């Protein structure tokens, strides 16, 4: 009884927390007046120049170099808004609420009595936005417009303290809040509250805009609301602020991918080239998510130095550049883009087949040298020719359809049972395919067993005058043997997009034994390098990475058990990755039972190396549970999702 009373007294003695939040470029991503300019000045001939003036006036008012009232007056004069414009503005602002505010809607709903919006903006466009998040109307403090009979703005309430310098300070004095006060904003007027002694701390909010003069004055820089809530041990929708999750994107991944990862709230670093093993070992120590393309080798040595790494995104089809076994044993999920650039690779294959059948590479070179050689000699149509496709996956099968549409007869070979598309004929062996094909196109994966699957013996099994394409993996073809067969005329031409040794960046020199050979097309691993393909990949891979971080979903991971998880409400999600040995699930459930935890849902899948357990539990639990879960024997990684 005594302990209960002491606990009650302690909770009563704890100071109440109040949260003062700015509106423009804090609650929303934009300054409302900047957005209003796009509406009210829509057809104005000097719109661009006026918008620049408004922007400058906004910044001057925010950094304190111009009085708030004067800034408001001058901006309103330039804008000349009316009620219709303001209604349109509300619609725009609804779609421009800051991402981290949208993620943490429950924070506002649960603390609506202690959240105050104090702004130098106006009720007309602030109230409709913030009240949708549960904030009480009486907790919103802003200016009021004055309208004429036509609904045009003709001024504002200049008696309101928020229309003048130090207005937020005066408003806080009138409120006289009886507890700890925390201010979140991005401008000088927000800092003034702390400077006046009316707030415990000022948090400079930088999710949307950074002002150097304000950052220097802040008690803490918060790149998102997640960070603020995390620092103050407040309930959030996540266990760890995303701005603390470091993402490293190498090899100039598409800007869309960078944009998506930043919008998700991650701390993103971009590097234009690949990194060597030693460079990556040093760089990866504090990285949680790694994004690569085909040049960067993620070896076991690299992964040994990756103690914070949770996931790898391969912005390409293949993953042979990643040690998948080592990643699995470290509890690192790997995602790729298996279908996003299929069409691009297929189109390049078709183009090269046509060019090589017409002997165009040599004709291109002769023309550049000034030699005119108009002749049909050694030039053929592809119609009626036999195309042999080795590897009948997504690329091989789509190539089959397009080639047949161009009049080719298609034969294919795959080690797995694959259904023929169209009139394609399945070959029982690689040898059977090689003996019948006029063109051989390779579309196999990068597994080690495929090394030199096309060697001297296989080249000799091909028809004399055959054309060979390799748009799969560099190690699939024995290049020395291929060179000999090109020089003796057995192979009439080849197209190579991939090589065993490839430059790590565009600045490094390329070398190959195939350079300078007749009727040979060499391309710098660009089969999937079209703007369309790269944009598809740039959407696909970040979405998979975000799903894994946000929900634990491992759909289409190449090394983890694939789980598609339901959206969770009113519970916590625990993610446990362990060595695939008997009894771990029983130990997990034993720990949960010992802590009196009710399981709302549980999901388990395994691979050869690892077990992946997702457990959804009711909200109330002892924090010691986390320590006990991490201490379970054979645990690789454990995290509380939210």
Beta strands, then each sheet from edge to edge (+ up, - down):
strand 1: 17-21
strand 2: 115-122
strand 3: 140-143
strand 4: 145-147
strand 5: 153-156
strand 6: 180-185
strand 7: 201-205
strand 8: 220-222
strand 9: 246-249
strand 10: 267-270
strand 11: 289-292
strand 12: 311-314
strand 13: 333-335
strand 14: 386-390
strand 15: 409-413
strand 16: 425-426
strand 17: 439-442
strand 18: 466-470
strand 19: 491-496
strand 20: 520-522
strand 21: 572-579
strand 22: 599-606
strand 23: 610-617
strand 24: 635-640
sheet 1: 3+ 2+ 1+ 6+ 7+ 8+
sheet 2: 4+ 5-
sheet 3: 10+ 9+ 11+ 12+ 13+
sheet 4: 16+ 15+ 14+ 17+ 18+ 19+ 20+
sheet 5: 22+ 23- 21+ 24-
end
